[in-house]
Amino acid sequence: GQQLNQSPQSMFIQEGEDVSMNCTSSSIFNTWLWYKQDPGEGPVLLIALYKAGELTSNGRLTAQFGITRKDSFLNISASIPSDVGIYFCAGSANTGNQFYFGTGTSLTVIP
Amino acid sequence: KAGVTQTPRYLIKTRGQQVTLSCSPISGHRSVSWYQQTPGQGLQFLFEYFSETQRNKGNFPGRFSGRQFSNSRSEMNVSTLELGDSALYLCASSLDRAEAFFGQGTRLTVV
């Protein structure tokens, strides 16, 4: 199945630093979602985006739906230790609820 | 509001056996999707059910099947288990064409 290109694959940052990650697709999507997954648990929805150019925040997290509708970005400001986990992007072309997932960005925050 | 509930959380099966996994969606959600997550392949879409009908299907062999009941609960069945079927199986529920909320997953180990 299709997978989205998500980068970087992993990040090691100091507590307090900002984080940026992105996701690109060869297809146009109508919905972009960002999830965080802790070990052994299911992904937890962080932010949902529905319109090209849309910028949405959830606390220290901000995500954007790219203008081309083929990419999306997630920023985390002032990282804290509990931000550790794997972040996934997911996109849907609105053919039902079939979401394609990125390969994940593993975030490590060093206290 | 209760979240998505998957049972069982952990399962160990022998090659050649079959297994049935269960998913209870969030109340009011009629769409249920299933995903397979492995370290090497990431999150792969299996299928989606909406109002008891399979609406989308990923690229998995026919050994993987599912169904949805009138109360939106869904089951997924894997027959003739192979070692490569060992994975975290995730169920996600949503209102039609909206963000998907995941359960904690069922960890299947095939020995």
HADDOCK unambig.tbl for C-alpha pairs under 7 A between the chains (distance, minus, plus):
assign (segid A and resid 1 and name CA) (segid B and resid 44 and name CA) 6.85 0.50 0.50
assign (segid A and resid 1 and name CA) (segid B and resid 58 and name CA) 6.71 0.50 0.50
assign (segid A and resid 1 and name CA) (segid B and resid 59 and name CA) 6.20 0.50 0.50
assign (segid A and resid 41 and name CA) (segid B and resid 104 and name CA) 4.86 0.50 0.50
assign (segid A and resid 41 and name CA) (segid B and resid 105 and name CA) 6.66 0.50 0.50
assign (segid A and resid 42 and name CA) (segid B and resid 90 and name CA) 6.79 0.50 0.50
assign (segid A and resid 42 and name CA) (segid B and resid 102 and name CA) 5.76 0.50 0.50
assign (segid A and resid 42 and name CA) (segid B and resid 103 and name CA) 5.55 0.50 0.50
assign (segid A and resid 42 and name CA) (segid B and resid 104 and name CA) 4.20 0.50 0.50
assign (segid A and resid 42 and name CA) (segid B and resid 105 and name CA) 5.75 0.50 0.50
assign (segid A and resid 43 and name CA) (segid B and resid 102 and name CA) 6.04 0.50 0.50
assign (segid A and resid 44 and name CA) (segid B and resid 102 and name CA) 6.71 0.50 0.50
assign (segid A and resid 45 and name CA) (segid B and resid 101 and name CA) 6.53 0.50 0.50
assign (segid A and resid 48 and name CA) (segid B and resid 99 and name CA) 6.58 0.50 0.50
assign (segid A and resid 94 and name CA) (segid B and resid 97 and name CA) 6.51 0.50 0.50
assign (segid A and resid 96 and name CA) (segid B and resid 55 and name CA) 6.87 0.50 0.50
assign (segid A and resid 96 and name CA) (segid B and resid 56 and name CA) 6.99 0.50 0.50
assign (segid A and resid 96 and name CA) (segid B and resid 97 and name CA) 5.80 0.50 0.50
assign (segid A and resid 97 and name CA) (segid B and resid 48 and name CA) 6.87 0.50 0.50
assign (segid A and resid 97 and name CA) (segid B and resid 97 and name CA) 5.36 0.50 0.50
assign (segid A and resid 98 and name CA) (segid B and resid 48 and name CA) 6.95 0.50 0.50
assign (segid A and resid 98 and name CA) (segid B and resid 56 and name CA) 6.72 0.50 0.50
assign (segid A and resid 101 and name CA) (segid B and resid 43 and name CA) 6.13 0.50 0.50
assign (segid A and resid 103 and name CA) (segid B and resid 42 and name CA) 5.86 0.50 0.50
